[in-house]
Each structure stands twice: as structure tokens, then as C-alpha cells.
Amino acid sequence: MLLQGADAFGISYVAPLLGREHGIDPEWVGVIFTASVIGTLLGAIGIAPASDRFGRSRILLLSVLMTGTPSLLIPLTTGVPALAALRFVVGLGYGASLPVAVALVAEVAPAHRRALLVTLTSTSTVVGMGVSGLATSLIVPRYGWHAMLYSSGVVSVVVTLVGALLLPKSRAAGASVSSAPQRGDARALISPAFLRQSLLLCLMLTMSSLVVNFAAYWLPTLIVNQGYSVQDTGFIGSSRQLLTVLTGIAVGWGMDRLGFGRVLAMCYGLATLLFMGLAGLHGLAVLALGMLLLGMTLFSAGTSGSLALISSVYPAQQRTTALGWVQGVARLLGGIIGTSVGGVMVGAGWTQRQFAVGIGCVALVCLASLLAMLRRAGDDGA
């Protein structure tokens, strides 16, 4: 999952250089990013359920390979359609990997540490994003942005081969076809027993995905536009990802002890206060950037913790399907808005304060949907 984060989001650090070299406007870079978001939905609902039949480990390795190999081809590609096609393949792999990995951990983890371990699994992608930011600050100034993508792709291919030799056969591989959850089980998510939870979870995760995708794809460009170098931006980005991981550990630990709902509400509530406070802050550019980064960090940690909430809402036989569909739909909707609209806003020269107002409104919707779901369920996750 660390490699998935590096391959899926590492391109955001070199996007300004790629666009400048090939003469691609930010709006069209947003289209390229959006292609990977669409791929995540199809990977989540089309590839991830195959792990019930063929085994978690096999599908996970295939997903890592699909996410990593396009990085070897992107530096050789110049046209927007070809770049979008490669990023679509990246999205397929990334979309399939997270539901499979989270479902596997939820199956084998002890109940009293399930939330922590699921959160750590999902935040491993954030570690990968941080590693890619650090690698950008070290590799790009010396060898160029092409070397950054080549390195990412080679490491993914090598680790996939090693994983094929060392990973144990997963539990799902030995399950019979009749006992494995099928894709048709998605109908259970809109049954009277789960319809309200499914809709509210989709809304909450869509809002979270909007903010997370904007942070992943456009925050580096926003920082560069404020006068920071690519090297400094990579360092800032990797520091934020490290903080997100530490926050995710605290969130997972807290959910196991205080309940899913209470801890997630605190994450989203504090993030909302930071965004709205930033909107009213005049001057103090460094403080404003710090508040923005901290708000994004809380959002990312809360989103990772939301996957543990999903795994607790739905029964075990529907868990993989729920993770795939709810997360996939939310990633598609939130990702398209976060990437494409983010590109338009960056191209239009939006200020940091304007971004804060918009993200703060999104955060309020996310928090409201979470609270509505918890009221309906009586906070069963707590």
C-alpha cells in the first residue's frame, strides 16, 4: 500500500514540470488526473471483488503492478489522451488494492485492534505519498522529473516480483465459489436495512475524497504558486504525509477505545474550524499554510478511519463489496470534483483564502453527514 500511494499520487509533485514541458494547461492536467479517479471506481467494483474468488494476495499483487508500470511509460508520452489512458490504468490498480487490503486486515485482525490496524493499512498509502514527496526533493533537482517516475515504476515492479514469491496464500483463495461474496451482493447495500447508512456514508466519503484528492493532486501546485521551489514543496508535502500517518495512528487507537463516531467527528470538526479560521486570517502566510496543511492532515486521517467505520457497519459477508462500492463511488464523485474543479480554480488564480472557504464548506457537509448517520444508527460503532 505504501507503493500504491507513491505511484498513484507521486505524479502530483512533478505535474507542474510535466505540464510546463509539454505545454499542458492546468485544466488539461486536471483531466489527466480525473482519468485515474474514474479508474479507481472501476477497479474497486470490478477488480476488487475478484479477490473473493482468486485470493486477496493475487489481486493485491496485480493491483500494485497495474499502478506501478505506467510510471515507466508516462515520461515517454506527450499527448493528453495517452497520458489520460495511462493514468486510467493507475486508477484501476489503486482502486482495486485498498478494498482488498482493508478487507484482508479486517478479517485477520483481533477485534480490539481492528480499527487501528485497518487505519494503519489505509494510511500506508499516505506514507507512500510522503515518500514520493521526499524523493521528489532529492531526485528532481539532480536528475529531472523523468527519473522520479522511472524510479517509482522500477521499485513497484521489483517488489511485485518479490511479493509473488513471499506472500502467503490468502484465506479467500481457498474459499469455495458458493461461499464467496459475489458482485451481485451490492444490491444489499441499498436494501431497507442499509440504504440510509449507504447513502450517508457515500456522501461523507465523497466530501472527504474531494478534499483528499485536491490535497493530493493540487496542493503541491498551490504551494509552488506561492513562491516555493519544487524541492521545498516536496519536503513540505512529505512532512504533511508523515504528520498524517502519526495522526492516523492516534485516530485508530482512539476509535478502538472511544468509538468510531466520536473520534471521526472530532477529526472533521477540528478540520472545519481550521479551514474557516484560515479564511479569516490576514497576512501571516506561513501560519496560514500551516493551518491549511493541518486541516488537510486531519481530513486524510479521518478518511482512513472511515474505512474502519464501513467495516463495522456491514456484516462480514458484505464487507468487501461494501468497501468496494461505497468507497469506489465516493472516490469517483469526490475525485472528479476535487481534481477537475481544482485545476480550474488553480488556473483561475484562486488565493489560499478562497480555497479555505470552499474546503470549509465541504468539511461542514462531511461532518453533518457523519453526525446524521451516527444519530440514525445510535452510534453503534462506538
N, C-alpha and C positions, 0 to 999 in steps of 0.2 A: 504493500500500500504506500510505502514511502516512495518507491519508484513511480507509482501511479501519479502521485502528486507532483513529482518533478517533471514527468513527461507531459502531463495534462496542462499544467499551469506555468511551467518554466518559460514557455514562449512569450508570456506577457512581459517579461523583463527585456526581451530583445525586440518586441513588437515595434517600438519607435524606430529602431535602427533598420529593421526589415522593411517597414513602410517607407522610410526615407530612401533606402537604397533602390527600391523598386517603384518608387513614385506612387504609393498606395495611400489614399487619404484615410483618416481615422474612421470615417463612416464605413469604408470598404473593409478595413481591418476588423471592424465590428461584425460585418457579415461573415468573415472567415471564422471569427470566434463563435458566432452563432451556429455555424455548421457543426461544431463539436458539441454544442449544447443539444442540438437535435439528435445527434448520435447517442448521447447519454440516455435519452428516453428509450430508443430502440434497443440499446444494449441492456438496459435494466429490465425491460419487459419481454425482450426477445431472446437474449442470450443467457441472462442470469438464471431463469427457471430451468434451463438445461442442466444445471448443476444437480438438480434432484434426480436426474436420470444417469448422468455421466460422472458425477462426483465433483465435490467442491474444488479439490486441488487442480483437476484438469482444466476446468473452466477458468479458474483464477490464473493459471499459467498462460492460457490462451489470451486472456484479457490483458495481461502485462505485455505480452508480445505484440498485440494489436495496438496498444498505447505507445510502445517504445519505438517500433520500427519506422513509423512515419517521420520521426525526428531525423532519421538518416536521409530522407528524401526532401524535406522542406527546404534546406539550403540550396538544393539543385533546381527548385521550382520558382517561377516568377509570376505566373498568371494567377489572378484571383480565383477562377474556377478550380484549378488544380490544387491550390493551397486549401481551398474550402473542402475539397474531396479528401485530402489527407487529414485535415482536422476532423472531418466526419468519422474517419476510421479511429482516430484517437478517442473521440467521444464514445464510440461503440465499446471499446475496451474499457474505458474508465467507467462508463455507466454499468457495465456488467460486473465489474470487480467488487465494488463496495457492497452491494446487497449480498453477494456470495460470501465475502469475508465476514461481514457482520452476522449473517445467519449462522455461519460456522462457529464463530466465537460464542454466540448466544446459546448454541446447542451444548457446547462443552464446558462453558464457564460455570463455576459454582454460583448459586443464586445470590449469595451475599456479596459477591464481587462482580456480578454480571454487568451492571451499569458502568463500572469503572473500566472493565476490560473492553466492552463494546466501544466506549468513548475513546479509549486509547487506540483501538483499531482504526476508527474513523479519523482520529486526529493524526494518525501516521501520514495521511496524505498531506496534512499541513506541514509536517516535518519535511516532507519532500519538497513542498513549495519553498520552505525556508532554505533547504539545501541548494535548490536551484538559484535562489537569490544570492546566496553566498558564493556559489560557483560563478554566477554572472560577474560579481565584483572582482573575482580573481582571474577568470578566463578571458572575458570580453576585452578588457583594456590591453591585453597582451597578444591574444590570438584572433580576436574578432568574434562576432556573434555566431558565425557558422560553426566554429569549433565548439561552442557551447551546446548546440543541438546535436552535433556528431557525438560528443561525449555522452550525452544523455541517452541517445539511442543505443550506442555500443554497450553501455553498462546494463541496460534493460535486457538486451539480447543475451548477454553472458549470464546474468542472474536467472533468466528464464531457463536456460540450459542446465544450470546448476540445480535449480529447483525441481526440474523434471527428474533428476537423479536422486534427490534427497528428500523431497516432500513425501510424507506417508500417504497411503491411500485414505481418502476421506471417508467418513461414515456414510455419506449419502451414496457413494459409489456402490455399496453393497445392498442398497435398498431395492426392493422389487418395484417394478413399474407401477403396480397397482397401489402400493402404499405411498408413493412419492406424490407430493402436491403437483398438480398439473396447472397449466396456464389458465384453464377454464375456471379455476378457483377464484379468479379475480372477480367473478360475479358475487362472491360472498362479501366483498368489500363494500358493495352498495346494497346489501341486504338490510332490512329494517334494523337488525341488531347492531350494524356497524356503519350505516350510512352517514349519520351525523358526525361520528368520530372521523370517518374517512374524509369528509368534506372539510372539516375544520383543520385536520392535520395537513391536508393538501394546501389550504390557504396559508397556514402558518409556515410550512416548509417552502412554499412559493415565495413568500415575503423574505424568508431567510436566504433562499437561494438567490434572490435578486441582489441582496446586499453582498453576499459572499462572492457571487460572480463578478459584480462590479469591482469589489476589492481585489479579486484575483487577477482580472484582466486589465482594469483601467487605473487602479490606484498607482502602479508604477509610473504610468504616463502622466498622471496628475502630479506626482511628486517631481518628475523631470520638468514639467512645465512651470514649477515653482522655482526653478533655477538649480536644482540638484543635479549632479553628474550621474551617469549610468552606474558608476561604481558605488557612489554613495546611496543611490536608490536601491541597489542590490543588497547593500548592508542593512539599510533601514527595513527592507522587506523581510530579510531573513531574521532580523531581530523581532519583528512583529510575529512571525510564524513561531519562533521559539516561545514567545510570551503566550501565544495561543495554545501551544502544547501544554505548558505549565498550567494555564487556566483550565484547559480541558481535563487535566488530571484532577484538579481541585473540584471541577464540576462533577466528574464521575464519582469521586469519593463522596461528595456531598449528596448526590442522588441516592446512593446506596444507604445513606443514613437518615437523610431528611425528607426523602421523597422526590420523585422526578419533577412534579409540578412546581413545588416551591422553589427549587434551585433554578429551573429554567425560567420561571417568572422573574427571579432576581437578575439573571443574565440579561434578558431582554429589557427589563425595566431600567437597569443601570445604563445599558447602551442607549436607550431612548433619551435619558437625561443628558448623557454626554453629547449626543448629536444636537439636541436642542440648545444646550448650553454653548456649544461651539457656534451655533448660528447667531447668538447674541454677543459673541466675543469680538471686540475690535482690537486690531493690532496683535502683538504677541504671536507672531507667525509660528514660532517653534512650539508654543503651548497649544495652539490650535491644531497643529499637525499631530501632536501627541494625543490630544483628546480624540481626534478622528481615528487614529490607529488603535487606541484603546477600545473605542466603541466597536470597531471592526473586529477586534480580538474577541470581545465578549460575544458578539454575534456568531463568530465562527465556532467558538466553544459551545455555545448554546445549540447550534445546528448539529454538531456532533453528538451532543447529549440527546437531541430529539430522536436519533435513531434508536437509542435505548428505550425511549418512550414508546415508539412504534412496536418494538419487540415485546413490550409488556401489554399493549392494548389488544393485540391479536393473538389467537391461540397458535400453538407451535406448528400445526399442520398448514397454517396460512401465513406463517411469518415471512418466508422468502418471497412469496407472491406479494404480500403487503409492502415489504421493503422495496421490492422492485417497482411496483406500480405507483404507490404513493410518492416515493422518492423520485421515480422517473418522471412522472407528470409534473411534480413541483420543480424539478431541475429544468425541465423543458420550458415551462412558462416563466419561471423566475430567471432562468439563464438567458432566454431570448430578450427579455426586457432589460436585464442587467447589462448584457453585452452590447446589444444593438443601440438601445437608448443611451447607454453610457458613452458609446462612440459619438453619437450625435451631440451630446452635451459637451464632451471634451472638444469636439470640433467647433462648437459654437463659443468656446472660451468661457464656460461656466467657472465661477470662482469657487473657492473652497467652502465659503459660507453658503452659497447656493446649493452645493451638493449636500451640505449638512442638513439644510431644511428638508430637502427631498427625502434623504435617507431617514431622517427623524420621523417623517410622516409614515414611511413604510414600516418603521420599527413599531409605531403605535398600532398599526393594523395587525402586525405579527403578535404583539403582546395581547391584544384584545381577543384574537382567535384562540390563543393558548388558554386564556382565562375562561373563555366560553366553553371550551372542551372540558376543562377541569371541573367546571360547575356542573356540566351535564353528567360527567362520569363520577361525580362525588370525589374527585381526586383519588381514584382507585390506585393510580400509580404510586401514590405516597404511602 
